[in-house]
């Protein structure tokens, strides 16, 4: 790449003059790669992957297959969630010394639920140029296939595994009026579908897997039915979950009243405790299990 010119004003003995510093500074290229079908890579991405000094990959073995398929022999280095604290500064040093680096993830666009966002922030904070080379994205691909409203959507990535944080996110999503898009790994899919149904209600949803591959599949059903699909079989592959938004007029009418007070009021009207819990859950949008827990804690 040609040198970049930087001008810096200096003052010496009352005289103002300008010195020109020529710096050979590298560029970080964020390269989108196929999420399934190798033909989905762009000509621009292939050129960049050939011309850079190094490719920083989430899994070098996975990316090596892509580079080999297209006859690219660019050196590879790893950059992933477990080494980003040590590797990020090292890549930044190389960039500052003039090396050009392409950042790729296993599939799709880097930085989307991916540690690439940390490296990009480091570059921006250090004045290192960052260029995006757009490519496939599982979020957009699955959303387009889902048949749901695509005008407004909320992408949550992977739900937290820690229970408290997970509950906080689900509580936030309960009143979401945009289509919801999530990622999930196969070994957590059953649990996640069940948690979503309990927290959000049995909403229409879609489940997408093997996107752009020969066995691409999109299942459309209510959350309860999607969860039931895996009662006798194990999920295979990475999944994208798309959930229908709550209609604005369906927002909980009694969301400002503590659920335990609602339950108490319904019991006073003659409902049984379980009937009162179900009614409070319906009126507030809170999952029945959460209402039950709140009632028992207040006893």
Helices and strands as residue ranges (DSSP letters): E 4-12, E 15-23, E 27-31, G 38-40, H 43-51, E 54-57, H 60-69, E 76-78, H 84-96, E 101-104, H 116-126, E 129-133, H 138-146, E 153-158, H 163-174, E 179-184, G 186-188, H 189-200, E 204-209, E 217-222, H 223-229, E 239-243, G 248-250, H 259-268, H 273-284, H 288-298
